[in-house]
Structure formats: structure tokens, C-alpha cells
Amino acid sequence: MNNKDHLHKKQKLDNNNNSDTVQYCIDHSGQILKLICYQCNVLLCSECKPLHHNHSKIEDIDQIKSFYSKFNQVDNNNNNNGSNNNSCKIQNDITSIWNNIRSSVNKYCQFQQIENDISKEFNRLHEYLVIEEHKLKKPIINDKDTLEHYLNKNIQHLQSLVQIANSIIVQQQQQQEYISFDQSNNETQDTTDKYQINNIIESIEQSRDLNDFIKRNNQTLFNSELLSQDYSILHSIIQYNSQSSNQDVSLHQCSNKQYRFNRNEKIIQSLIKDIQRSFDLTTLETCGEIDTISSFILASDKDDRLSLIDITNEDDCQKFEVVYLDSKIRDSWYVNSTVKVGDYIYSFGGPSMCNLYQRFSIESKRVDLYKEMIGIEPCNYVSVCYDGHAHIYLFDSHQRNDTLVSRYNTMTHQFQTYFTIPNTEHITLSFFYKNKIHSVINSQKRMVIFDPDSKSIEYKDIPNCIDSSESMGQREMIVVYYVVGIYIHDGEVKLFLLLNSYAKETHHKDDVVDKCVTFIQFLVSLHHIRSLRG
């Protein structure tokens, strides 16, 4: 029997026999099938194994069972197992699948966040349009309410007069011709909606004249008890005269008002085009090899010279190449005072420019804005963050017992004093997450969570994640934060941590400490830039 037939038979047995009974090799009498060749995907006995000696992966049932007996340890040891050539294939597959799942979930959460950001932006526009709509409609709605009141009053007067007229006609023995007509000839049902003002207005519009209107509503509006005595008729007339003499003059004035809705189609179309140009969705990653996405850190040294540090990950190895720019900043930029907004990086305050701010253009790779911060107090070592829309929030807690919150409009370039957070110390880092601003206070080992919409405050204790063999004290931390958490390095004790404040997790990244120290030691400030080319 040749090798091809042998493999064919094993495949046939493997595919068609799924019972739990012991399976014997059809080629080697008495030999139990206890091996699996993953390359051929067939079952083997010990004597079949030499026929597959050149195949890379063959395992026996004992190896597989041994793995499953320690299945709950797979995730804890996945770093070691993934590199062990003797590990079980199923074990490697499970680890790989789990890593793919986690990667997919992280990507999904990023997509979800972008989707939420898009919804929030259009909700802002919608809310603004609704407010403007209500402003325009408010005087009309008020006058409509007045007219409804006026109309209801007149319907009541008409009901009284029709009741009087019908009563007199009945007394005169003219029942077949009185205004309300015989009820048996009208099929209109008496329902609540017949008395609503919208239905009354619709009935008036559809009626040819007064008699037609009364006829349409003789079972509803004008279905009242007839007055049998002259005294009752006279008393009803007196009531009507009393009510009609108290008419509000403003009701009549309202009926004389006129409105005209003016719209400028040219401006509307221009606004529509501006809105279309205001939003764009850019794909940051592609499968092609030519259009490569790079990541950089913008840094400044002690001589205020700017440089870019390439942290692009290629083949699981980061470059950390430094490229110096032909541009300098005025005064030092501090990491917590610097923030990226679109294609710009802003820096606020500084040791000798506490009332000034600067802006670095990623496109031109130069500082293109240098202005005074008008409208707020001068600030030094201020913590800043961007809300993802139009404002940069500034948290000034340096040498203060509270934190003064100001904000800068990136569109109008105007500053505004916004709020004061009491009983705080120096804020190390602020970042915007889930529509709230999170500020880390190192000395108090807690996080202040500020809602800029409601101006509410809450506090969250954070893990003791910035202590190593010695306390950092007041040393400045080097911080870069991403979607998944905050990367922290102190620049001295080689501590590099990933903090996830919501999951209350702290992960030591010892494997990257040496790489980071090579460039972090000379950084005064840094900021992460994504998709910077050239």
C-alpha cells in the first residue's frame, strides 16, 4: 500500500467515524489510533508515525489531555507558551484566537467611540437647530394659544345662543325645522376628540355657513338640554350678556397680527456646504505597504529646540529615531501644559511666559502662533486637555489651594474663566474620557472627574501606581496617554506603567523600560502625534 492510499484511508476514517469507542488502525492490527497529524489532519497509530516523520506537527492524546487539564492557566502563561516550540498546537491556537478576540474588541471599542463622537457632534447641531426653531416659533405659539382661548370663548357664546334659539323654536311647535335638526338624522358619534380645538377648527373650515356648522355638531357641541320655561330662557340670555361683556381686548388685537417667515436660500445652502466641509472620516490604517502610518513624539530639549522621535512599530521593534527640526519654541513646554488638537499642538503658560500660549503646526513643522492669553489669569505649570470639539480646558493648580478652570476656544481663539474646583493640589495630568475630564493629583493619590456640561465633580482614588523603590515625591512624571490607558515614566527610577483607572488595573511594562530611558531622560516635554508624515 502506497503512502497516498494510506493517508486517504486515514482521512476517510477520521471524517466518517466520530464514535466514542476505541478506534484501531486498519493497516496495523491491534494498534490504537492515539496520534494526530495536523498537517494531514488524520489520525495515526504509533507505527504510522514514521510515514509522517517529515511533518512539522504530530501530537498524541496524552499531550492534548495534559493541556486541557491546565486549560485555566493558558491566559496567565500565554507569553511563554506562544514562544514554546513544544507547546500543544491547540494551546497555541487558543492563545492566538484569544489575542485576536482581544484585538478585535479593542478595535471595536475604538470604532464605537468614533461613532459616538460623530453622533455627539450632530446632536450638538440638532440641539442648536431645535433651539433656533423654538425661538422663531415661540411668538406664533403664544398667539395661537391666545386665539384658541378666544375661539373657545366664542364657541361657548354660540352654544348658549343656539340653545336659546332651539328652546324658543320648540316652544312654538316647530320641531321639524329648528336649527339643530332631528338627532335621528345625524350619525355623528359623541366622542371626546370632537371637542378638541383642532377638530373644531377643521369643522369650521369645512362648513358652508353657520347652519351647516351647527348641523355637523348638533350631537356634540350643540347637544344641550332645551329650556322649557320663559324664565329659563331669559335667565340664559342674562348669563350670555354677562359673559360676552367681559371680552379681553387683547384677544381682538391678536387676531389682527400677521407673520411672514423669511428664509435666505443662499445662506442656507452656504451653511449646508460649510457643515459638509466641517466633518470628515479618515481611515488611519490601510492594508497596503506603500501608505504607512507613522507615530512620532514631539519633544523639546533644554535649549528649546524641537525634535521628532519616531516610535513607529515595525516588525515588533520600535525605532526611537530622533529627527531635529529647524524650529525652536519660546520658553520650555511642559508635558501637562501641551495638547494636540487636529493638526496643531498647543502649549500654555511657562516659567517666563505665564500669560502667553504657542501653537505648533504639524503640517509646516513650525510654531505658527504666539499670543497673549487675554481674559484669564496668568498661569504656570497648567494642566490642559482637549474635549474633542472646540475647547481646550486649562486647570491651574500651581501653588494654589484650589484649581481654577479656564477654557480656550480653538475656533475663535478666545479665553474664558469657567469654574473653580476647591481643595485640590497640583494636577499632574488631565485627559478627556467618556465626556468628562479626568485630572490626576499625584500628591493626593486621587483623580478629579469634572463634567464640563453640568459642572459637577466626583473623586476617584487611584492605585499607588507611581511608587517604586522610592517615592517620586514632587518629581515631574513623563506621561503619554492612549485610548487604552495612561503610560507613565518618571525618568529616574526606570518605572514605566500602564494605568487603566476604570478597570483599576496597573501593568508594569518592564520590557520597554530600557528602550524608553534612552530618550526620555533628555525630554523636557513630549506629545504623541499620530499619522505625521515626512
TIFI-23196 format. One record per residue (C-alpha): residue number from 1; x, y, z. Coordinates in steps of 0.1 Angstrom, whole numbers, plus 5000, padded with zeros to 4 digits. Layout:
residues N
REC/num/u/v/w
REC/NUM/X/Y/Z
...
end
This chain:
residues 534
REC/num/u/v/w
REC/1/5000/5000/5000
REC/2/5015/5033/4990
REC/3/5017/5064/5012
REC/4/4990/5082/4993
REC/5/4964/5054/4998
REC/6/4974/5051/5035
REC/7/4967/5088/5041
REC/8/4935/5086/5021
REC/9/4922/5058/5043
REC/10/4931/5077/5075
REC/11/4913/5108/5062
REC/12/4883/5087/5054
REC/13/4883/5071/5089
REC/14/4888/5105/5105
REC/15/4860/5121/5087
REC/16/4834/5094/5090
REC/17/4838/5077/5123
REC/18/4831/5100/5153
REC/19/4820/5074/5179
REC/20/4835/5073/5214
REC/21/4847/5037/5211
REC/22/4883/5028/5207
REC/23/4895/5031/5171
REC/24/4921/5007/5157
REC/25/4944/5013/5127
REC/26/4932/4994/5096
REC/27/4968/4990/5084
REC/28/4984/4979/5117
REC/29/4964/4952/5135
REC/30/4958/4959/5172
REC/31/4973/4994/5171
REC/32/4951/5021/5186
REC/33/4949/5055/5169
REC/34/4963/5079/5195
REC/35/4982/5104/5174
REC/36/4970/5132/5151
REC/37/4990/5147/5122
REC/38/4979/5184/5120
REC/39/4994/5188/5086
REC/40/4973/5160/5070
REC/41/4945/5163/5096
REC/42/4944/5124/5101
REC/43/4946/5100/5130
REC/44/4977/5078/5133
REC/45/4989/5049/5154
REC/46/5025/5046/5167
REC/47/5035/5026/5136
REC/48/5021/5051/5112
REC/49/5041/5079/5127
REC/50/5073/5072/5107
REC/51/5053/5078/5075
REC/52/5048/5114/5087
REC/53/5083/5120/5101
REC/54/5088/5150/5079
REC/55/5056/5167/5090
REC/56/5061/5195/5114
REC/57/5034/5189/5140
REC/58/5022/5155/5154
REC/59/5007/5152/5188
REC/60/4994/5123/5209
REC/61/4962/5123/5230
REC/62/4983/5125/5262
REC/63/4998/5158/5252
REC/64/4963/5172/5243
REC/65/4948/5159/5276
REC/66/4976/5174/5296
REC/67/4970/5208/5280
REC/68/4933/5207/5288
REC/69/4939/5197/5324
REC/70/4957/5231/5327
REC/71/4934/5250/5305
REC/72/4927/5278/5330
REC/73/4964/5286/5330
REC/74/4966/5294/5293
REC/75/4959/5331/5296
REC/76/4983/5336/5325
REC/77/5011/5319/5306
REC/78/5003/5330/5271
REC/79/5035/5350/5267
REC/80/5057/5320/5274
REC/81/5035/5294/5257
REC/82/5034/5314/5225
REC/83/5072/5311/5221
REC/84/5075/5274/5232
REC/85/5081/5251/5202
REC/86/5070/5221/5223
REC/87/5036/5236/5233
REC/88/5004/5220/5222
REC/89/4990/5232/5189
REC/90/4956/5236/5203
REC/91/4971/5256/5231
REC/92/4987/5279/5207
REC/93/4955/5282/5186
REC/94/4935/5291/5217
REC/95/4961/5317/5227
REC/96/4961/5331/5192
REC/97/4923/5332/5189
REC/98/4920/5349/5223
REC/99/4946/5375/5213
REC/100/4927/5381/5181
REC/101/4895/5385/5200
REC/102/4910/5410/5224
REC/103/4925/5429/5195
REC/104/4891/5429/5177
REC/105/4873/5441/5209
REC/106/4898/5469/5213
REC/107/4894/5480/5177
REC/108/4856/5477/5180
REC/109/4856/5499/5211
REC/110/4877/5525/5192
REC/111/4852/5524/5163
REC/112/4823/5527/5188
REC/113/4840/5558/5203
REC/114/4844/5574/5169
REC/115/4807/5566/5162
REC/116/4797/5582/5195
REC/117/4818/5612/5187
REC/118/4800/5616/5153
REC/119/4766/5613/5170
REC/120/4775/5638/5196
REC/121/4786/5664/5170
REC/122/4754/5660/5150
REC/123/4734/5661/5182
REC/124/4750/5694/5190
REC/125/4739/5708/5157
REC/126/4705/5693/5161
REC/127/4701/5708/5195
REC/128/4712/5742/5182
REC/129/4687/5740/5153
REC/130/4659/5730/5177
REC/131/4667/5760/5200
REC/132/4666/5783/5170
REC/133/4634/5767/5157
REC/134/4617/5773/5191
REC/135/4629/5809/5192
REC/136/4612/5815/5158
REC/137/4580/5796/5167
REC/138/4576/5810/5202
REC/139/4556/5842/5194
REC/140/4535/5823/5169
REC/141/4527/5796/5195
REC/142/4518/5822/5221
REC/143/4494/5839/5197
REC/144/4479/5806/5187
REC/145/4473/5799/5224
REC/146/4456/5832/5227
REC/147/4435/5826/5196
REC/148/4425/5791/5209
REC/149/4413/5808/5241
REC/150/4394/5834/5221
REC/151/4379/5807/5198
REC/152/4367/5786/5228
REC/153/4350/5816/5244
REC/154/4331/5824/5212
REC/155/4321/5787/5207
REC/156/4307/5789/5243
REC/157/4287/5820/5234
REC/158/4274/5804/5202
REC/159/4264/5773/5222
REC/160/4244/5795/5246
REC/161/4226/5813/5217
REC/162/4219/5781/5198
REC/163/4204/5766/5230
REC/164/4182/5796/5234
REC/165/4171/5795/5197
REC/166/4163/5758/5198
REC/167/4143/5762/5230
REC/168/4122/5790/5215
REC/169/4115/5771/5184
REC/170/4104/5740/5203
REC/171/4080/5762/5223
REC/172/4065/5774/5190
REC/173/4057/5738/5180
REC/174/4082/5739/5150
REC/175/4102/5709/5159
REC/176/4107/5697/5123
REC/177/4125/5729/5113
REC/178/4146/5740/5142
REC/179/4182/5748/5137
REC/180/4198/5718/5154
REC/181/4178/5693/5133
REC/182/4164/5659/5144
REC/183/4190/5638/5161
REC/184/4179/5607/5144
REC/185/4190/5620/5110
REC/186/4226/5626/5122
REC/187/4250/5597/5126
REC/188/4278/5617/5143
REC/189/4290/5599/5174
REC/190/4297/5620/5206
REC/191/4334/5613/5212
REC/192/4360/5633/5232
REC/193/4380/5643/5201
REC/194/4350/5662/5187
REC/195/4356/5688/5214
REC/196/4393/5693/5207
REC/197/4402/5727/5192
REC/198/4419/5712/5161
REC/199/4387/5692/5152
REC/200/4365/5723/5159
REC/201/4387/5744/5135
REC/202/4386/5717/5109
REC/203/4348/5715/5112
REC/204/4345/5753/5108
REC/205/4367/5752/5077
REC/206/4346/5725/5061
REC/207/4312/5742/5069
REC/208/4295/5762/5042
REC/209/4278/5785/5068
REC/210/4266/5787/5104
REC/211/4237/5764/5099
REC/212/4259/5738/5083
REC/213/4284/5741/5112
REC/214/4256/5736/5137
REC/215/4242/5707/5118
REC/216/4277/5690/5118
REC/217/4280/5693/5155
REC/218/4244/5690/5168
REC/219/4253/5658/5186
REC/220/4284/5672/5202
REC/221/4289/5710/5207
REC/222/4253/5720/5204
REC/223/4237/5690/5220
REC/224/4223/5707/5252
REC/225/4192/5705/5272
REC/226/4163/5726/5259
REC/227/4149/5754/5280
REC/228/4111/5748/5286
REC/229/4102/5779/5306
REC/230/4103/5816/5296
REC/231/4121/5824/5328
REC/232/4149/5799/5319
REC/233/4153/5814/5285
REC/234/4155/5849/5300
REC/235/4180/5838/5326
REC/236/4202/5822/5299
REC/237/4202/5855/5279
REC/238/4213/5874/5310
REC/239/4242/5849/5315
REC/240/4252/5853/5279
REC/241/4252/5891/5281
REC/242/4273/5889/5313
REC/243/4299/5867/5297
REC/244/4302/5885/5264
REC/245/4307/5919/5280
REC/246/4339/5906/5297
REC/247/4358/5900/5264
REC/248/4395/5907/5266
REC/249/4407/5934/5243
REC/250/4440/5916/5237
REC/251/4421/5887/5221
REC/252/4409/5910/5194
REC/253/4443/5926/5190
REC/254/4458/5892/5185
REC/255/4435/5884/5156
REC/256/4449/5914/5137
REC/257/4485/5902/5139
REC/258/4503/5889/5107
REC/259/4535/5869/5104
REC/260/4558/5862/5074
REC/261/4585/5836/5075
REC/262/4616/5849/5057
REC/263/4644/5825/5046
REC/264/4676/5832/5027
REC/265/4681/5802/5005
REC/266/4716/5814/4995
REC/267/4728/5815/5031
REC/268/4711/5782/5039
REC/269/4729/5765/5010
REC/270/4762/5780/5021
REC/271/4756/5767/5057
REC/272/4749/5732/5044
REC/273/4781/5733/5024
REC/274/4801/5745/5055
REC/275/4786/5717/5076
REC/276/4796/5692/5049
REC/277/4831/5705/5049
REC/278/4833/5706/5087
REC/279/4832/5668/5091
REC/280/4853/5641/5076
REC/281/4861/5605/5083
REC/282/4897/5595/5076
REC/283/4909/5559/5075
REC/284/4941/5558/5096
REC/285/4953/5523/5087
REC/286/4955/5506/5053
REC/287/4965/5471/5042
REC/288/4989/5484/5016
REC/289/5026/5486/5021
REC/290/5031/5520/5005
REC/291/5008/5542/5026
REC/292/5025/5536/5060
REC/293/5012/5552/5092
REC/294/5039/5565/5114
REC/295/5038/5576/5151
REC/296/5060/5603/5165
REC/297/5066/5621/5198
REC/298/5072/5658/5196
REC/299/5100/5668/5221
REC/300/5119/5698/5231
REC/301/5153/5698/5248
REC/302/5168/5722/5274
REC/303/5178/5746/5246
REC/304/5141/5748/5234
REC/305/5150/5730/5202
REC/306/5122/5709/5188
REC/307/5126/5673/5176
REC/308/5105/5643/5164
REC/309/5110/5609/5179
REC/310/5099/5581/5156
REC/311/5081/5554/5177
REC/312/5067/5535/5147
REC/313/5065/5498/5154
REC/314/5080/5478/5126
REC/315/5084/5440/5128
REC/316/5077/5442/5166
REC/317/5106/5466/5170
REC/318/5102/5503/5177
REC/319/5127/5527/5161
REC/320/5131/5555/5185
REC/321/5149/5576/5159
REC/322/5153/5613/5167
REC/323/5149/5640/5139
REC/324/5157/5675/5149
REC/325/5135/5703/5134
REC/326/5146/5736/5121
REC/327/5124/5753/5146
REC/328/5126/5765/5182
REC/329/5100/5773/5209
REC/330/5099/5803/5232
REC/331/5104/5791/5267
REC/332/5100/5754/5278
REC/333/5070/5734/5270
REC/334/5058/5711/5298
REC/335/5041/5678/5291
REC/336/5009/5686/5311
REC/337/5006/5720/5295
REC/338/5007/5707/5260
REC/339/4978/5692/5240
REC/340/4972/5681/5204
REC/341/4942/5694/5185
REC/342/4938/5682/5149
REC/343/4969/5692/5130
REC/344/4982/5715/5158
REC/345/4998/5712/5192
REC/346/4992/5739/5217
REC/347/5012/5749/5248
REC/348/5000/5772/5275
REC/349/5020/5792/5300
REC/350/5055/5785/5312
REC/351/5082/5798/5336
REC/352/5087/5831/5317
REC/353/5055/5832/5295
REC/354/5028/5826/5321
REC/355/5004/5849/5301
REC/356/5012/5836/5267
REC/357/5004/5805/5246
REC/358/5020/5789/5214
REC/359/5009/5766/5187
REC/360/5029/5742/5166
REC/361/5017/5732/5131
REC/362/5022/5695/5123
REC/363/5019/5703/5086
REC/364/5046/5730/5085
REC/365/5066/5717/5115
REC/366/5069/5752/5129
REC/367/5054/5773/5156
REC/368/5029/5794/5138
REC/369/5010/5811/5167
REC/370/5024/5831/5197
REC/371/4998/5852/5215
REC/372/4987/5866/5249
REC/373/4961/5847/5269
REC/374/4935/5875/5272
REC/375/4906/5871/5296
REC/376/4921/5847/5322
REC/377/4947/5849/5349
REC/378/4984/5842/5340
REC/379/4992/5805/5347
REC/380/5023/5784/5351
REC/381/5026/5746/5350
REC/382/4990/5745/5340
REC/383/4974/5711/5331
REC/384/4954/5711/5298
REC/385/4932/5688/5278
REC/386/4911/5689/5247
REC/387/4874/5680/5248
REC/388/4874/5667/5212
REC/389/4851/5695/5199
REC/390/4860/5732/5202
REC/391/4876/5738/5236
REC/392/4908/5732/5254
REC/393/4904/5732/5292
REC/394/4931/5747/5314
REC/395/4935/5735/5350
REC/396/4957/5759/5370
REC/397/4965/5744/5404
REC/398/5001/5755/5408
REC/399/5008/5770/5443
REC/400/4970/5772/5449
REC/401/4946/5756/5473
REC/402/4921/5752/5446
REC/403/4921/5747/5408
REC/404/4910/5775/5385
REC/405/4894/5760/5354
REC/406/4895/5781/5322
REC/407/4889/5772/5286
REC/408/4902/5782/5252
REC/409/4881/5782/5220
REC/410/4902/5768/5192
REC/411/4879/5784/5166
REC/412/4876/5819/5180
REC/413/4909/5820/5199
REC/414/4891/5834/5230
REC/415/4897/5825/5266
REC/416/4871/5822/5293
REC/417/4872/5817/5331
REC/418/4849/5787/5336
REC/419/4849/5771/5371
REC/420/4868/5766/5404
REC/421/4875/5732/5419
REC/422/4880/5735/5457
REC/423/4905/5717/5479
REC/424/4930/5704/5453
REC/425/4967/5702/5450
REC/426/4990/5703/5419
REC/427/4974/5684/5390
REC/428/4999/5662/5372
REC/429/4978/5652/5342
REC/430/4943/5659/5327
REC/431/4926/5640/5299
REC/432/4892/5638/5283
REC/433/4874/5604/5285
REC/434/4837/5594/5282
REC/435/4826/5631/5280
REC/436/4843/5640/5313
REC/437/4877/5655/5322
REC/438/4899/5633/5344
REC/439/4927/5651/5364
REC/440/4953/5631/5383
REC/441/4966/5646/5416
REC/442/4998/5628/5424
REC/443/5002/5640/5460
REC/444/4966/5632/5470
REC/445/4967/5599/5450
REC/446/4932/5605/5436
REC/447/4916/5616/5404
REC/448/4892/5645/5400
REC/449/4865/5638/5374
REC/450/4849/5670/5361
REC/451/4818/5672/5339
REC/452/4822/5704/5318
REC/453/4785/5704/5308
REC/454/4769/5701/5342
REC/455/4800/5715/5361
REC/456/4797/5686/5385
REC/457/4827/5670/5403
REC/458/4834/5635/5416
REC/459/4865/5619/5430
REC/460/4881/5585/5424
REC/461/4910/5570/5443
REC/462/4938/5556/5420
REC/463/4962/5527/5427
REC/464/4995/5535/5443
REC/465/5010/5531/5408
REC/466/5037/5557/5410
REC/467/5058/5543/5438
REC/468/5088/5522/5432
REC/469/5118/5515/5454
REC/470/5115/5552/5464
REC/471/5087/5577/5462
REC/472/5086/5601/5432
REC/473/5078/5629/5455
REC/474/5073/5661/5435
REC/475/5094/5650/5405
REC/476/5077/5656/5372
REC/477/5063/5625/5355
REC/478/5067/5618/5318
REC/479/5033/5608/5306
REC/480/5018/5597/5273
REC/481/4981/5585/5272
REC/482/4963/5565/5247
REC/483/4928/5550/5243
REC/484/4936/5520/5265
REC/485/4952/5539/5294
REC/486/4980/5561/5305
REC/487/5017/5554/5301
REC/488/5038/5568/5329
REC/489/5075/5571/5332
REC/490/5093/5590/5360
REC/491/5126/5595/5341
REC/492/5147/5584/5371
REC/493/5138/5551/5387
REC/494/5130/5534/5354
REC/495/5094/5529/5362
REC/496/5071/5525/5332
REC/497/5034/5517/5339
REC/498/5001/5514/5321
REC/499/4973/5527/5342
REC/500/4936/5519/5335
REC/501/4917/5539/5361
REC/502/4883/5525/5353
REC/503/4893/5488/5354
REC/504/4916/5497/5384
REC/505/4945/5479/5368
REC/506/4981/5487/5368
REC/507/5005/5468/5345
REC/508/5043/5471/5347
REC/509/5060/5473/5314
REC/510/5095/5462/5324
REC/511/5104/5450/5289
REC/512/5102/5485/5274
REC/513/5119/5504/5302
REC/514/5154/5503/5288
REC/515/5142/5514/5254
REC/516/5123/5544/5268
REC/517/5151/5556/5291
REC/518/5173/5561/5261
REC/519/5153/5591/5250
REC/520/5131/5600/5279
REC/521/5160/5612/5301
REC/522/5166/5643/5279
REC/523/5129/5652/5273
REC/524/5115/5683/5289
REC/525/5082/5679/5273
REC/526/5066/5654/5249
REC/527/5034/5648/5230
REC/528/5022/5619/5209
REC/529/5015/5626/5173
REC/530/4997/5601/5151
REC/531/4999/5599/5113
REC/532/5026/5625/5109
REC/533/5044/5620/5076
REC/534/5076/5634/5061
end
